[in-house]
C-alpha cells in the first residue's frame, strides 16, 4: 500500500517562504518612510524662534551644566585651481564654508540683540557719538569766533545802538534795531541807515552761508491803507532791507530768504514801551549750517542721534542746519 504524502509536502512548501502579508507591510513601510522624508524636505526651521524657545526652557529649568566646547571639523572646498596656464588667483582650498557659534546659554536678551542689532552700547558707537558732539561744539565755537570778527568790523554801529550781533548755534544774527530805522507804520528805510546797510553788505560778501532777512513788529494791531496787519508791515520792512543789501549786485540773490514774522517771536514782553521798541526790528541771519561741515558718516549718525545731541547742547535743529528740520529728520 502506497501512502499519500501530498498534503504534508504542500504544508512544508507553504512554511518555507515568508507569509504573503509581509509584502504588503513592507510596501506600506516604504511608502510611509518616503512620506516623512518629503515632509522633512518641505519643512523650514525658524532658527530665531528655536533660540527663543531654547532660551526660555533654559531659564525655566535652571542653570545648565556648561561643558567645554570642542570645535567640530569644518567643511572646505576640495577644488584647488592651481594648474597652469591660468590667472594667478588665490586658491579656495582653505576657505571655510561652514561655521559654528558657541552660545551655551540661549536667552531672550541674546535673541533680541541678534534680531535688532543693538549697537548703542558698543564702545565704537559711543566713541563716534562723542566725537560727533565734540565736532558740533567746535563748529559752534567757530561761528562764535566769526561773530566776534563781525562785531569788530561793525563796532561803530554797535556803539551807536543801531545794530546788535549774537549767535544761535550755527547762526549769526545781525539785528537792526528800531531806533530811527523805520518811521512808525512805514516800511521805508531811513537814509541814516544806508551807511549801516553798506557796512553789513561788505561783511556779508566775506561771510559764506544762506542769508535770512526776518521782519518783526510789536503786538499792537495796525491797519492802514497800505498795510492790512503787522504781517504786511514786517514783510515789507524785511523786503526793504533785503533790497538795500542786494543793491549793486555784490551779493547773490539766491542766498536770500525774506520772511515776515509779525509779533510771533518777541524778544521782550509787549506790555511796556521799551519792550515793544525792542521787538520792532529786522534781523539778518547768516545761516552757516552743517551741510559741508560734516562727513557722510557723521551726517548719518546725526540723523539718528540728532535730537538727543541737540538736547545735550541746548540747541534747536534749525540753529544748526541750512535746511529745514523736517528735511533732515
QUIUR-V138174 format. One line per field, one symbol per residue. burial: 1 if it has 24 or more other ideal C-beta (glycine too) atoms within 12 Angstrom, else 0. A space follows every 10 residues. Layout:
burial->???
This chain:
burial->0000000000 0000000000 0000000000 0000000000 0000000000 1001100000 0000000000 0000000000 0000000000 0000000000 0000010000 1000000000 0000000110 0110110011 0011011001 1011001100 0111111111 1111111100 1100101011 0010011011 1011001011 1111111100 0100001001 0111111111 1101110000 1000111111 1110111001 0000011111 1111111111 0011000110 1100110011 0010101111 110000010
